[in-house]
Amino acid sequence: MKKHSARVAPLSACNSPVLTLTKVEGDERPRDSPAPTETQMPAGVETGGRASYCCWKCSREQLKKFFWGVAVVLCICSSWAGSTQLAKLTFKKFDAPFTLTWFATNWNFLFFPLYYIGHVCKSAEKQSLKQRYRECCRFFGDNGLTVKVFFTKAAPFGVLWTLTNYLYLHAIKKINTTDVSVLFCCNKAFVFLLSWIVLRDRFMGVRIVAAILAIAGIVMMTYADGFHNHSVIGIALVVGSASMSALYKVLFKLLLGSAKFGEAALFLSILGVFNILFITCIPIILYFTKVEYWNSFDDIPWGNLCGFSVLLLTFNIVLNFGIAVTYPTLMSLGVVLSVPVNAVVDHYTSQIVFNGVRVIAIVIIGLGFLLLLLPEEWDVWLIKLLMRLKVRKKEETAEGNGDIGSGLQAKHRRTRPSFAR
């Protein structure tokens, strides 16, 4: 039996789930257990029994995937909304968005160690840490992870990762978390536009409509606060964050393609190493220039910083590796469902005004996001569904007419006078 594993494009922190899936040889998950031995059945019953057994097994697997999907959606929604709200709370005591970005990105180093622990616990063919590392390094080429590869294929993504998170966190300082979370959903539309232009992906009219809705939602969100300078800057920051996130994903697909789970974990850990080695100097400079300054380390809310980092790490782990247990489309709902969660929290903790323009903007952007979740063959499936419904309706109509005709004939026979003596 050949095994398969999904290949995924590692997503930047704050990314909406756009997963690149291909089937490849060499699965890292355990094989499915063999089916139990079937009992001998008479001819004519064996085929039906096997078919019913296969249907039962498929439905059970689908139901299992659905329940896992619900758990993954709840985890994505709660971790994403929780990290956003915790960042807002952190800035009340610790006004340093870049330092918070740097601190949280350092936790990316844990991706590969956590993956290896899962590999040891689940894999049937266990490998040493060194062997697993060397095998995952093949993702970067025959020579593995060299200095040249590190600076050409990892460093640019480390910069994009930092910009994505920093712009997002800086936007939280300017505007409420509801607007930030809903505007960031536009990154899925930006991914489609960049993929269409750069990667020559298939043109889809419905996705163009979704991109137009996203842009219209951005304009309406700006209008909702009356084009104030503070609001415009915050919206520009979060749109910039969504753009950096989209650029990250499109460039990853263009330069590196897709990665298996171990390769993705190693890549994300390398981004953490890059952050420690080359980004650490920036928070230090900001501290001594008093751009991001605090009086003493005792004043830093370490609980909030660590809580935010853990939630963000959880979000990225589930977003990148949740595809192993459920459907990618179902996972995508977790990000958009965080918007109403943030709206409820903002309603009770801030002075946000949900006027008509803001509500319409949220609905438009959410609708555009959902349209982008439609599969590429959605139009073919829709036509087939309509044709099936049309054929079924004709059959039901024909059956109904047949029943009425037979009923009339029977009634006519019953009411016909009998001349028999």
C-alpha positions, -999 to +999 in steps of 0.1 A: +000+000+000+014+034-009+011+061+016+004+098+009+009+130+027-003+165+021+022+191+012+015+225+027+029+260+022+040+273+056+018+303+064+030+335+080+017+344+114-015+363+110-022+344+077-055+332+065-055+296+055-045+292+019-030+258+016-012+244-014-020+207-016-003+180-037-001+143-031+034+129-028+051+097-019+066+092+016+039+098+042+049+108+077+017+096+092+010+060+102-006+037+076-043+030+079-050-002+097-059-030+074-096-038+070-109-068+090-112-101+072-146-104+055-167-135+061-177-156+031-211-147+017-232-162-010-229-150-046-250-119-052-248-109-015-210-104-014-210-074-038-238-056-019-222-064+014-188-050+004-205-019-011-224-012+021-193-018+042-173+007+020-201+033+023-202+028+060-164+032+063-164+063+041-192+080+060-175+072+093-142+087+080-160+118+067-179+122+100-146+119+119-130+145+097-160+168+102-157+166+140-120+172+139-127+201+116-151+216+142-124+213+169-098+228+145-121+257+136-128+265+173-090+263+181-081+286+152-109+311+160-101+312+198-063+314+194-065+341+167-091+362+185-074+357+218-040+367+205-055+399+190-073+409+222-043+401+243-021+422+221-045+451+225-044+446+263-006+444+263-002+478+246-019+495+275+011+487+296+038+480+271+037+502+240+063+483+219+048+466+188+081+457+172+095+443+204+064+422+208+067+410+172+103+400+178+095+382+211+067+362+196+086+353+164+114+338+186+090+311+196+089+298+160+121+279+170+098+254+187+081+243+155+106+216+145+112+202+180+074+199+185+071+182+151+098+157+160+081+149+193+050+141+173+070+121+148+085+099+176+050+094+191+031+086+159+055+074+132+060+036+127+095+042+113+112+063+140+143+083+130+169+101+151+167+139+153+198+142+131+184+118+105+150+136+104+167+170+101+188+159+072+158+144+054+138+176+059+168+197+046+164+181+012+135+205+008+161+232+001+180+212-025+206+185-029+231+204-008+207+209+021+206+241+042+237+260+032+246+296+040+237+307+005+203+289+008+197+305+042+201+340+029+184+335-005+155+312+004+149+318+041+159+354+050+134+371+026+106+352+042+118+361+076+116+398+067+081+393+053+070+374+084+083+403+106+066+430+085+033+411+085+032+408+122+046+442+130+021+461+107-008+440+121+002+447+157+008+484+150-026+487+134-042+473+167-028+504+184-046+527+160-080+511+155-102+486+172-096+448+169-129+442+150-118+464+121-083+449+122-094+413+120-120+419+093-097+439+071-070+413+074-094+388+058-088+408+026-054+390+023-071+361+007-083+384-021-047+397-025-034+362-027-058+354-056-048+386-075-011+380-070-014+344-080-034+353-111-007+378-121+025+362-110+017+324-110-007+325-139-034+307-119-067+300-135-090+330-140-122+328-120-149+354-123-163+348-089-129+355-073-126+388-092-160+397-077-147+387-042-116+409-047-139+438-057-160+432-026-128+433-005-117+466-019-152+481-015-152+469+021-119+486+028-132+519+014-164+516+034-145+508+066-125+539+061-157+559+055-173+545+087-150+566+109-152+597+087-117+595+072-100+606+104-062+606+102-059+581+131-084+557+114-069+560+079-034+552+092-046+521+111-065+508+080-034+514+059-013+495+083-036+464+084-040+465+046-002+466+043+000+436+067-025+417+045-004+425+014+028+413+030+011+381+040-002+375+005+033+383-009+048+358+015+025+330+003+028+337-034+066+340-033+068+307-013+048+289-039+069+305-067+103+299-052+099+268-030+067+252-042+051+232-014+065+213+017+057+182+037+049+186+074+085+181+085+099+204+059+073+231+068+082+227+105+119+230+098+113+261+076+093+279+103+120+271+129+146+285+106+126+317+105+128+318+142+166+314+141+168+342+115+148+364+138+171+357+168+203+362+148+195+392+126+164+410+139+174+412+176+194+444+169+163+463+159+145+462+193+178+472+209+181+502+187+145+512+192+150+509+230+181+531+231+166+557+207+135+556+230+112+548+201+100+518+221+112+524+256+103+510+291+117+521+325+126+486+338+122+450+329+099+446+360+074+469+342+071+445+313+038+424+315+056+391+309+023+372+314+007+391+285+038+387+263+041+350+269+003+345+266+003+363+232+032+343+220+017+309+230-016+318+213+001+329+182+022+298+181-009+276+186-027+294+158+002+288+134+006+252+144-031+244+139-033+264+107-003+247+091-008+212+103-045+209+109-049+198+073-037+164+085-070+157+102-097+178+084-106+198+053-087+230+043-119+249+035-134+241+069-102+254+086-105+287+067-137+294+085-118+298+118-102+331+107-135+347+095-153+335+126-129+354+148-144+386+135-178+383+154-158+372+185-137+403+184-168+424+178-185+410+209-154+417+230-150+452+216-187+460+222-182+454+260-146+467+264-143+497+240-163+525+226-167+510+191-198+522+172-214+496+149-231+520+125-247+509+093-216+516+071-193+495+094-218+466+095-222+466+057-184+467+053-179+438+076-206+418+057-192+426+023-156+416+033-169+384+049-189+376+018-159+381-004-139+358+019-165+331+016-166+334-022-129+328-023-134+295-005-153+281-035-134+254-053-122+259-088-148+234-102-177+250-083-195+260-115-193+225-130-206+210-097-234+236-097-245+228-132-244+190-124-265+196-093-291+217-112-293+190-140-298+163-114-326+183-097-342+190-131-341+153-140-355+143-106-383+168-109-392+154-143-392+119-130-414+128-100-437+147-124-439+117-147-445+093-117-472+116-104-490+118-138-487+080-141-503+075-106-531+099-115-537+082-148-538+047-133-561+060-105-585+074-131-585+042-150-592+022-119-620+046-109-635+043-144-635+005-142-652+006-108-679+030-120-685+013-154-720-005-153-719-042-155-743-060-179-735-094-167-766-113-155 
